[in-house]
Each structure stands twice: as structure tokens, then as C-alpha cells.
Amino acid sequence: MSDELPTAFIRLRLGSEDAHYGGGLVAGARQLEIIGALITELAMRYDGDEGLFRAYESVEFLAPLYAGDWIEARGRMVKVGNTSRTCEFEVWKVGRARPDISESAAEFLDEPILTCRAVGTTVVPKEHQRFRH
């Protein structure tokens, strides 16, 4: 197992089921759910265990997301303690639906838009850490 700290990546389209508010606006909680999946992957890659998301140090919602948007979410482990792993996350809007053109029109953005930035910590108990570092 490499001592290099892991990274994780998710790309997905937000559907109508993700819309929570009028106008197809997606709740920020959806981005936190995606970050939760990333931190789980980071713990699995580093420790061979899903760990338990302990806390957010910071969360910033920087731009809205809507049903039909395409996003990319990235996470990276930046600090390792005995049982804690601190990770940084970004969610970027990379594409969007274009219902003004047609009901199925969509496009990727020339410049991605940072929609969320967060720092969080997961904990993996010593007895669950399967990889020696």
C-alpha cells in the first residue's frame, strides 16, 4: 500500500428527483451527501474501512445547483492522525440543461463553477485500519 494520500472523484447529473425548491433548485444537503460518498471512498482507499464521518470544519455553498446540472465532486485526504483523517472537497458545476432550446438540450460549461467547498474529518478506529502506513 502506497503512503501517498488518496483522492476521489465523482461525476453525475442532478435529476428532477434532486430538486427540492421552486425552479428546480437543489438543496445544499445533496452536495453534502455526495461529499459523504467521497469521504467514505477516501477512508476505504487509505484504511480499507469506510470510517465514520465525524465533523465538518467548514462548508461553503458558493453557487446554486439545479435539476439537470452536471457536477464533478473531488475529495482529497490532506492530514492523517492516529484515527482521524482530514479531507478537503470541492463540487463544480460543469454542465447544465438548456430547456430554453429544447426539452432535451444540454451543454457543458466553458468555465466550471465552484458550487461548494468543504473540509471534514472522518475517523477510522485503530482496530479497523487494515493497511499499514
N, C-alpha and C positions, 0 to 999 in steps of 0.2 A: 504494500500500500504506500503510495506516494505521500510525502509530508506537505505537498502543495495544498493550499486551502481550496475547497471546491467552489464551483459556480453552478448555477442552474438557470434554465431559460424556458419560458412558456410563450407560445403564440396562439391566440384564439380570437374568435369573433364573438362579440356580445350579441345575444339574440333578444327577441322580444320578451322572453322569459326573465331576462336580467333587468328589464325596465321596471322601475319602482315608482317613479314620479311622472307627472304630466309631461307631455312632449317626448316621451321615451327616455327620460333621464335615468341613468343607472346610479343606484346608491353607492356611496363610497365603500360600504361594507363589502360589496362584491370584489373590489380591489384587495381588501384585506383578506378575503377568502383565498384569492389567488396567491397572495404573499404567504399565507399559511401553507399552501401546497409547496411553494418554493423552499420554505424553511425546513419542511419535512424532508424534501429531497436532499437538501444540503446536509442534514444530520445523517441521513441514510448513507450518503456518499462518504462522509468523514468517519462515522462511527459504526455503520452497519445497524443502526437503530433509528426509529422515527423521532425519538426525543419527545419533549413536551414544550410547546411554545410557552415561555414564561412571561414575557412582557415586551411591550413596545417602549423604546426610549423616546422615539419621536415618530409622528405621522404627519405628513403634509399632503393635502389634496390641492393640486395646483391648477387643474383644468377639468371641466366636466366631460363625462363619457355618456354616450347614447346607444340605444339598441342599434345594431348594425355597424358599430365601430369595430375595427380590428385593433388588437393591442398586443404588445410584446412586454413581458414582465421578466426582469432579470434580478437574480439574487447572488450574493457572494458572501462567503464567510470571511470575516476580517480579523477576528480575535478569538483565541481559544484559551479557556481556563481549564481547571480540573474537570468540571462537569458542564460549564456554560460555554456557549458558542454564540458570539455576537455576529449578526449578519446585516448587510445593507441591501436595500431593494429599490428598484425603480420600475414604474409602469409607464409605458409610452404608447400613445395613440399613433398608429401607423397607417390606418386606412379608415374609410367611412362609407356608409351608404349614401347614395345620391338619388333620393326619391323625387327630387325636382326634375330629374332627367327621365327616369322610368322607375317602375316598382322594383326592378332587379339591378339597376345601375349601381356601381360601386367603384371606388378608386383608392389607390394608395397615395398617401400624402407626400409631397416633395420634401417636406421637413417634418419629421416626427415631433409630437407634442408631449412633453413630460407631464403626466397627469397625477402621479403620486410618487412620493419619496418617503422611505421609512427606514428605521433602524430598530431591530428587535433581537431578543435573546431567547435561545432555546436551551434546554437542559437535558443532558443525557447522563443518567446515573452511572457511576463507575462500573457497576456490575453488568450494565447493558452495553458498554463500549466494547465492540468486538474486534476493533483494529488497533494495533499498537502503533504509536506515532513517536 
